Amino acid sequence: MDWHRECGVFELGDQELLSQATLRNARVSWATHGRLSPAKDNVILYPTSYSAQHQDLEWLIGPDGILDPERWFIVIADAFGNGLSSSPSNTPDFPELVTTWDNVQAQRRLLRELFGVERLACVYGWSMGAQQAYHWAAAFPDAVERIVVNCGSARTAVHNRVFLAGMMATLEAAPEHLGQGRFSATPSGALRAFARIYAGWALSQDFYRAGLHLSALGAPDLETFLRSQWDERFARRNAADLYCQLKTWEASDISANPRYRGDLTAALNAIQARVLLMPSETDLYFRVADNEAELPHLRAGVLRPIPSIWGHRAGNPAQNAADAAFIRDAVHRFLAA
């Protein structure tokens, strides 16, 4: 990386949450790429996705990448529960639920108080990051010019919540589970089961039918693929943090707050930002149909599905050049318009 980069931790103090609980000594980890313009008009906020930390998502940043640090000042904000920002693993008495709404309120303070930024050129997000992008546009309609919703939705769909309930139940079944998503020790067996269930949802049936877990990702067999790509990935994460972010994902809804009181149509109508909806055609979490239902209620929305068999992972194609090229082209056109 030959462009300017910084990272740090922003201390918020005690933060009152949407649930009216308090997150004590709250903090948000962050990283930046590029330089803030004198007019502070070149800021792209890039929130993290499920279990990801900022370094996991930096692959798409570069002069020839999806986000260009020579043009934009890119701020990656680590979500609560990811192990870097306030999380069960590093915060005593971490609240039972920290919502997507709570994340964007903290990010607003980070941008204002640390960088003096009041308005964003764009919020770019994939998966849970896309949910945060949608929340930004609804929570702060006057402060966001554009959002890129890459494999995400305004409200977590019921079928998506069924998957999340299964993942929570897998962790809850561990003998190490103490209740409320806390554990007496690392639940290694449950994490392995968790990883392998996740592998069946994050990539599509067509992906496996085509053998891309072998040909594209270089595994000699299915067992090696599951162990190297999934078991080892989730073994690096704290189980309580994973559980916490499942709860955040499950509760994500841009209208579930005092501003909109559960009226999703009103929340979508209030969005002033231009919106690029970019679902994967084969995503099992965030379906194209979810974004199709949202589109008529947006003032300035465009729907560009990713033509891919990589399922949810099409939206984060670090190992998939074709989908990366599609996203890069779509995002560059959107940012230039």
SVG drawing of the C-alpha trace seen along z (x, -y; Angstrom):
<svg xmlns="http://www.w3.org/2000/svg" viewBox="-45 -23 49 58">
<polyline fill="none" stroke="black" stroke-width="0.4" points="0.0,0.0 1.7,-3.2 -1.1,-5.6 -1.7,-7.3 -3.1,-5.0 -3.9,-5.5 -5.7,-3.5 -6.9,-4.1 -9.6,-3.7 -12.2,-6.4 -13.4,-6.5 -17.1,-7.4 -17.5,-7.1 -20.8,-5.6 -23.3,-5.2 -27.0,-4.9 -28.4,-2.3 -31.6,-1.9 -32.7,0.6 -32.1,-2.0 -29.2,0.1 -25.8,-1.6 -22.6,-0.4 -20.0,-1.4 -16.7,-2.9 -17.7,-2.4 -15.1,-2.5 -14.9,-2.2 -11.8,-0.9 -11.2,-2.5 -8.8,-2.6 -8.5,-5.2 -7.1,-5.0 -6.3,-8.2 -6.4,-11.8 -9.3,-14.0 -9.9,-16.8 -9.8,-20.4 -13.5,-20.7 -14.1,-17.3 -16.3,-16.2 -14.5,-13.0 -15.4,-10.7 -16.6,-7.1 -17.6,-5.3 -17.0,-1.5 -18.6,0.4 -17.5,4.0 -19.6,7.1 -20.4,10.1 -17.3,11.2 -15.0,9.2 -12.3,6.8 -11.1,3.9 -8.0,5.6 -10.2,8.4 -11.9,6.0 -9.0,3.9 -8.4,6.0 -10.8,4.0 -9.1,0.7 -6.5,-0.6 -6.0,-2.8 -7.3,-0.1 -9.7,1.4 -13.4,0.9 -12.6,-2.0 -9.7,-4.3 -7.8,-5.9 -6.2,-8.4 -9.7,-9.9 -11.5,-9.1 -10.9,-9.3 -12.1,-5.9 -13.0,-5.3 -13.5,-1.7 -15.4,-1.5 -15.3,1.7 -18.7,2.8 -19.5,3.4 -19.0,7.1 -16.2,7.7 -13.5,8.0 -11.8,4.7 -14.5,2.2 -16.4,2.8 -17.4,6.5 -18.3,9.1 -14.7,10.4 -13.2,7.0 -16.0,5.3 -17.4,6.3 -21.2,6.4 -21.6,6.0 -25.3,5.4 -27.5,8.2 -28.3,6.4 -26.4,3.7 -28.3,2.8 -27.3,1.6 -28.9,-1.7 -26.4,-1.9 -23.5,-1.3 -24.3,-4.1 -24.9,-6.6 -21.4,-5.8 -20.0,-6.1 -21.6,-9.5 -19.8,-10.7 -16.5,-9.2 -16.7,-11.1 -17.8,-14.4 -15.5,-14.5 -12.4,-12.9 -12.4,-14.1 -14.9,-17.1 -17.0,-15.4 -20.7,-16.2 -21.6,-14.8 -20.6,-11.6 -20.1,-11.2 -21.0,-7.6 -21.5,-4.7 -20.3,-1.4 -21.2,1.8 -21.5,5.5 -23.8,7.8 -24.1,6.4 -22.1,3.5 -24.8,3.0 -27.4,3.0 -25.4,0.2 -25.3,-1.8 -29.1,-1.6 -29.3,-2.7 -27.1,-5.7 -29.3,-6.9 -32.5,-6.5 -31.1,-7.8 -29.3,-10.8 -31.1,-11.7 -29.4,-15.0 -25.9,-13.7 -25.4,-11.0 -25.2,-11.6 -25.1,-7.9 -25.1,-4.4 -24.0,-1.1 -26.1,1.7 -24.0,4.8 -25.8,8.0 -28.0,6.4 -31.5,5.2 -33.3,2.6 -34.8,5.2 -33.6,8.7 -36.1,11.0 -37.9,13.8 -36.0,16.6 -32.7,14.9 -33.8,14.8 -34.4,18.6 -30.8,19.1 -29.6,16.8 -31.8,18.6 -30.1,21.9 -26.7,20.4 -27.5,19.1 -29.0,22.5 -25.7,24.2 -23.7,22.0 -26.3,22.3 -26.1,26.1 -22.4,26.1 -21.7,27.5 -19.6,24.3 -22.6,22.0 -23.6,20.2 -26.7,18.5 -27.3,15.2 -24.4,15.9 -21.7,16.2 -19.3,19.1 -17.1,20.6 -14.5,21.6 -14.0,21.8 -16.8,24.0 -14.5,25.6 -17.0,28.3 -19.8,25.9 -17.6,23.5 -16.7,26.2 -20.4,27.1 -21.1,23.3 -18.5,23.0 -19.8,25.9 -23.4,24.8 -22.3,21.3 -20.4,22.8 -23.7,24.2 -25.4,20.8 -22.7,18.3 -22.1,20.0 -24.8,21.2 -25.8,24.7 -24.7,23.9 -21.2,22.9 -20.8,26.4 -22.3,28.1 -19.8,26.5 -17.0,27.6 -15.7,24.1 -14.7,24.9 -12.0,27.1 -11.2,25.4 -11.5,21.7 -10.4,21.9 -7.7,24.6 -8.8,27.2 -8.0,30.8 -11.3,32.1 -14.4,30.9 -13.1,31.7 -9.9,29.6 -12.1,26.8 -14.4,26.8 -11.4,27.0 -9.2,24.3 -11.9,21.9 -14.4,22.2 -13.3,24.1 -10.1,22.1 -11.8,18.8 -14.4,19.0 -11.9,20.6 -10.1,17.3 -13.1,15.5 -14.6,15.3 -17.8,17.2 -19.5,14.5 -18.6,11.9 -20.1,14.2 -23.3,14.6 -23.5,10.9 -23.3,10.0 -25.9,12.6 -28.3,10.7 -27.4,7.5 -28.0,9.0 -31.3,10.5 -32.6,7.2 -31.5,5.1 -34.4,2.9 -34.0,-0.7 -37.5,-1.5 -37.1,0.1 -36.4,-3.1 -38.2,-6.2 -37.9,-8.1 -39.9,-5.6 -41.7,-3.4 -41.6,-0.3 -42.9,-1.9 -40.5,-0.5 -42.1,-2.3 -41.8,-5.6 -38.1,-4.9 -37.4,-4.0 -39.4,-7.1 -37.3,-9.4 -34.0,-8.3 -32.6,-11.2 -29.4,-9.5 -29.0,-7.9 -29.0,-4.1 -27.2,-1.4 -28.8,2.0 -26.5,4.7 -27.7,8.2 -26.2,11.4 -28.5,13.4 -27.8,16.5 -27.6,15.1 -29.4,17.2 -29.4,14.5 -30.4,11.2 -32.5,12.1 -32.9,10.1 -36.6,10.1 -35.9,8.2 -34.3,5.3 -37.0,5.4 -39.6,4.8 -37.6,1.9 -36.9,0.2 -40.3,-1.4 -40.2,-3.2 -36.8,-4.8 -36.5,-8.3 -33.4,-7.5 -32.6,-3.8 -31.1,-1.5 -31.0,2.3 -28.0,4.1 -27.9,7.7 -24.5,9.4 -24.8,12.2 -22.9,14.8 -23.2,18.4 -21.0,17.4 -24.0,16.8 -23.5,14.3 -19.8,14.3 -20.3,12.7 -20.5,9.4 -17.1,9.8 -15.1,11.4 -11.6,11.3 -10.9,14.6 -13.3,14.1 -12.0,11.7 -15.2,11.7 -17.5,10.6 -14.9,8.1 -14.8,6.6 -18.6,6.3 -18.7,4.6 -15.8,2.3 -17.5,1.2 -20.9,0.6 -19.5,-1.3 -17.2,-3.5 -20.1,-4.4 -22.3,-5.1 -19.7,-7.3 -19.0,-9.2 -22.6,-10.0"/>
</svg>
